[in-house]
Amino acid sequence: MVLWGMLLWRENQSLRALSEIVDVPKVTQAYAPPNGREMKFLGRTLTKGPQYNRIVTPEDSKELSKTIAASGDYDMWVIETPLSPPDVRRFYEDESHRRGWQLASDAEIVILLKREDKSMLISFDKSKSGKGTTVIYYLEPAPKTPKD
């Protein structure tokens, strides 16, 4: 029960953080995937933690760490919305939903927004359940936090 509560809290915090950056269409489900800083921590843990030789081979662990380190800082969010993919695209084509983000590129299922030195890629497609759209937000570089 505690784990479930922690997951719901994390998803709620993730959605709140995204909502502070850009408008979000109606959400039926929010997911909190790891961000760049968390992935780097995971990479360090895999190469230096006590499970080092039990989870992956040393070569795989080093390769994973290099890949994670090269990925840079980013934030990522995943939501599901009852809107269709064309409705999601129209939502972000409307300047009032972008909060100062400029529409840099617009394709059938991908939108690229730019503001200052940041880029946000928004990809969307029909959800696996078929009841709406899964929307993935990828922000790079991630905003600096006091921990950085």
C-alpha positions as CSV (number, residue, x, y, z in Angstrom):
1,M,0.0,0.0,0.0
2,V,2.8,2.4,0.8
3,L,4.5,1.6,-2.5
4,W,1.3,2.3,-4.4
5,G,0.9,5.7,-2.6
6,M,4.5,6.6,-3.4
7,L,3.9,5.8,-7.1
8,L,0.8,7.9,-7.2
9,W,2.6,10.8,-5.5
10,R,5.5,10.6,-8.0
11,E,3.1,10.6,-10.9
12,N,1.2,13.5,-9.5
13,Q,4.4,15.5,-8.9
14,S,5.6,14.6,-12.4
15,L,2.4,15.9,-13.9
16,R,2.5,19.1,-11.8
17,A,6.1,19.8,-13.0
18,L,5.1,19.3,-16.6
19,S,2.0,21.6,-16.2
20,E,4.3,24.4,-14.9
21,I,6.2,24.2,-18.3
22,V,3.5,23.8,-20.9
23,D,-0.3,23.3,-21.0
24,V,-1.3,19.7,-20.9
25,P,-4.6,18.4,-22.4
26,K,-7.0,16.5,-20.2
27,V,-5.1,13.6,-18.6
28,T,-6.5,10.1,-17.8
29,Q,-3.2,8.7,-16.7
30,A,0.2,10.1,-15.9
31,Y,3.5,8.1,-15.7
32,A,6.7,9.2,-14.1
33,P,9.7,7.7,-16.1
34,P,13.2,8.4,-14.8
35,N,14.8,11.7,-15.9
36,G,18.4,12.2,-17.0
37,R,19.7,12.7,-13.4
38,E,18.0,9.6,-12.2
39,M,19.4,7.6,-15.2
40,K,22.9,8.8,-14.4
41,F,22.5,7.7,-10.8
42,L,21.3,4.3,-12.0
43,G,24.3,4.1,-14.3
44,R,26.7,4.8,-11.4
45,T,24.9,2.3,-9.2
46,L,25.2,-0.4,-11.9
47,T,29.0,0.1,-12.2
48,K,29.9,0.7,-8.6
49,G,27.1,-0.9,-6.5
50,P,27.3,-4.3,-4.8
51,Q,25.2,-5.9,-7.6
52,Y,27.8,-4.9,-10.2
53,N,28.6,-8.4,-11.4
54,R,25.2,-10.0,-10.7
55,I,22.9,-7.9,-12.9
56,V,25.0,-7.3,-16.1
57,T,28.4,-8.1,-17.3
58,P,31.1,-5.6,-16.6
59,E,31.3,-4.7,-20.3
60,D,27.5,-4.2,-20.5
61,S,27.6,-2.1,-17.4
62,K,30.4,0.2,-18.8
63,E,28.6,0.5,-22.1
64,L,25.3,1.5,-20.3
65,S,27.1,4.1,-18.2
66,K,28.7,5.6,-21.4
67,T,25.3,5.8,-23.1
68,I,23.6,7.4,-20.1
69,A,26.5,9.9,-19.6
70,A,26.3,10.9,-23.2
71,S,22.5,11.5,-23.1
72,G,22.8,14.7,-21.2
73,D,20.2,16.1,-18.8
74,Y,16.6,15.8,-19.9
75,D,13.2,15.5,-18.3
76,M,10.6,13.2,-19.7
77,W,6.9,12.8,-19.0
78,V,4.3,10.3,-20.3
79,I,0.6,10.9,-20.1
80,E,-2.6,9.4,-21.6
81,T,-5.4,11.7,-22.8
82,P,-8.8,10.9,-24.2
83,L,-8.1,13.2,-27.1
84,S,-7.3,11.7,-30.5
85,P,-3.8,12.2,-32.0
86,P,-5.1,14.9,-34.4
87,D,-6.7,16.7,-31.5
88,V,-3.4,16.6,-29.5
89,R,-1.7,18.1,-32.5
90,R,-4.4,20.9,-32.8
91,F,-4.1,21.5,-29.0
92,Y,-0.4,22.4,-29.4
93,E,-0.8,24.2,-32.7
94,D,-3.0,26.7,-30.7
95,E,-0.5,29.2,-29.4
96,S,-2.5,29.8,-26.2
97,H,-1.5,26.3,-25.0
98,R,2.3,26.7,-25.6
99,R,3.1,29.5,-23.0
100,G,5.8,31.2,-25.1
101,W,7.1,28.1,-26.8
102,Q,7.6,28.5,-30.5
103,L,6.4,25.8,-32.9
104,A,9.6,24.8,-34.6
105,S,8.3,21.7,-36.4
106,D,4.9,20.0,-36.8
107,A,4.4,16.5,-38.2
108,E,1.6,14.0,-38.0
109,I,2.6,12.6,-34.6
110,V,5.5,14.8,-33.5
111,I,5.8,18.4,-32.5
112,L,9.0,20.3,-31.7
113,L,8.7,23.4,-29.5
114,K,11.6,25.8,-28.8
115,R,12.1,28.5,-26.2
116,E,15.4,30.2,-25.3
117,D,18.0,27.4,-25.1
118,K,15.5,24.6,-24.5
119,S,13.7,22.2,-26.9
120,M,10.6,20.1,-26.1
121,L,9.8,17.2,-28.4
122,I,6.2,16.1,-28.0
123,S,5.3,12.8,-29.7
124,F,1.9,11.2,-29.6
125,D,0.1,8.2,-31.0
126,K,-3.0,6.1,-30.3
127,S,-2.7,4.5,-26.9
128,K,-2.3,0.7,-26.6
129,S,-5.8,0.5,-25.1
130,G,-7.2,2.3,-28.1
131,K,-9.0,4.7,-25.8
132,G,-7.2,7.9,-26.5
133,T,-3.6,9.0,-27.1
134,T,-0.3,8.4,-25.3
135,V,1.7,11.6,-25.3
136,I,5.5,11.7,-24.5
137,Y,7.2,14.9,-23.6
138,Y,11.0,15.2,-23.8
139,L,12.6,18.4,-22.5
140,E,16.3,19.1,-23.2
141,P,18.2,20.5,-21.5
142,A,16.5,19.9,-18.2
143,P,16.0,23.0,-16.0
144,K,18.8,23.3,-13.4
145,T,17.9,22.4,-9.8
146,P,19.8,23.2,-6.6
147,K,21.0,19.6,-6.6
148,D,22.8,20.0,-10.0
